[in-house]
Amino acid sequence: MSINNSNWEEAGRAGLVLGCISTAYMLAEWSTTSLFGQSGAFAMIAAGVINIILWAVKFGACLYLMRLFMLRYSAGHPEEGNGEVFRFGARVALLSAIIYSAAYLAYVLFLAPDIFEKTIGMLRDNPMMDAASIGQIEEMLPKMPTMSFFVTFGYCWLFGTVLSAIYSRNIPSSNPFEDNNR
């Protein structure tokens, strides 16, 4: 029982790091969009470029750190095979998804509460949308923060679990000729 608790503790620390990195990216993106968004076309392009660079850094850092956490887990538990390393990665994905989804829910409720209304405003201007479709979308507006929480949670958990499955195939290495004493 204590081994299982320590596995969840390790996964919790790793999930906290990954969730905080994604949350920091979300806040940085919001800040650059807020800062440059009202300044004109050039500033909007600059904000877009900055956000793309930030996203690439966040994505690369999350990939690298997930692999690093799984390697460290495997090194700390040499008796466990690929399946247990996968389960550890899935736990990390679950916990980081909860943290990021909760942060995203707070973002849409408190920092950008009009995000869905702005989106519906753009849909109203679209000539392809009829009044009935817009009416149905407007009925969903109060439920959008909750729906976005669950969609974000599902996407993040699925992405992390698939990533864990990919990484765990070779953690620990199944190569019998590899020197594991490095």
Buried (B, 14 or more C-beta within 10 A) or exposed (E): EEEEEEBBEBBBEBBBBBBBBBBBBBEBBBBBBEEBEEEEEEBBEBBEEBBEEBEEEBEEBBEEBBBEBBBBBBEEBEEBBBEBBBBBBBBBBBBBBBBBBBBBBEBBEEBEEEBBEEEBEEBEEEEEBEEEEBEEBBEEEEEBBEEBBEEBBEEBBEBBBEBBBEBBEBBBEEEEEEEEEE
